[in-house]
């Protein structure tokens, strides 16, 4: 009985590992190497952002619409959907 449980745990861990590796590999393959698109170096964060926006014009609007940027989202509390965010939630920021 104990051996079966250990085998089941091992199979589960292997399955999780395979799924994680597949996910990491897929995202790594999807990314484009942008290092050849620029001459010189980009020394500051704003320099990088400016360079990105030269080709990805819509990226700024897309980012500013995300929960990360707005700090707000809809959340279900006690069966009701409410608007939550930095404006109406206590936090330590």
For each residue, the residues with C-beta under 8 A, 3 or more apart:
1: 4 5
2: 5 6
3: 6 7
4: 1 7 8
5: 1 2 8 9
6: 2 3 9 10
7: 3 4 10 11
8: 4 5 11 12
9: 5 6 12 13
10: 6 7 13 14
11: 7 8 14 15
12: 8 9 15 16
13: 9 10 16 17
14: 10 11 17 18
15: 11 12 18 19
16: 12 13 19 20
17: 13 14 20 21
18: 14 15 21 22
19: 15 16 22 23
20: 16 17 23 24
21: 17 18 24 25
22: 18 19 25 26
23: 19 20 26 27
24: 20 21 27 28
25: 21 22 28 29
26: 22 23 29 30
27: 23 24 30 31
28: 24 25 31
29: 25 26
30: 26 27
31: 27 28
32:
33: 36
34: 37 38
35: 38
36: 33
37: 34 55
38: 34 35 42 51
39:
40:
41:
42: 38 47 48 51
43: 47
44: 47 48
45: 48 49
46: 49 50
47: 42 43 44 50 51
48: 42 44 45 51 52
49: 45 46 52 53
50: 46 47 53 54
51: 38 42 47 48 54
52: 48 49 55 56 59
53: 49 50 56 57 59 60
54: 50 51
55: 37 52
56: 52 53 59
57: 53 60
58: 61 62
59: 52 53 56 62 63
60: 53 57 63 64
61: 58 64 65
62: 58 59 65 66
63: 59 60 66 68 69
64: 60 61 69 70
65: 61 62 69 70
66: 62 63 69 70
67: 70 71 72 73
68: 63 71
69: 63 64 65 66
70: 64 65 66 67 73 85
71: 67 68 85 86 87
72: 67 83 84 85 86 87
73: 67 70 83 84 85
74: 81 82 83 84
75: 81 82 84
76: 79 80 81 82
77: 80 82 84
78:
79: 76
80: 76 77
81: 74 75 76
82: 74 75 76 77
83: 72 73 74 88
84: 72 73 74 75 77 88 89
85: 70 71 72 73 88 89
86: 71 72 89 91 93
87: 71 72
88: 83 84 85
89: 84 85 86
90:
91: 86
92:
93: 86
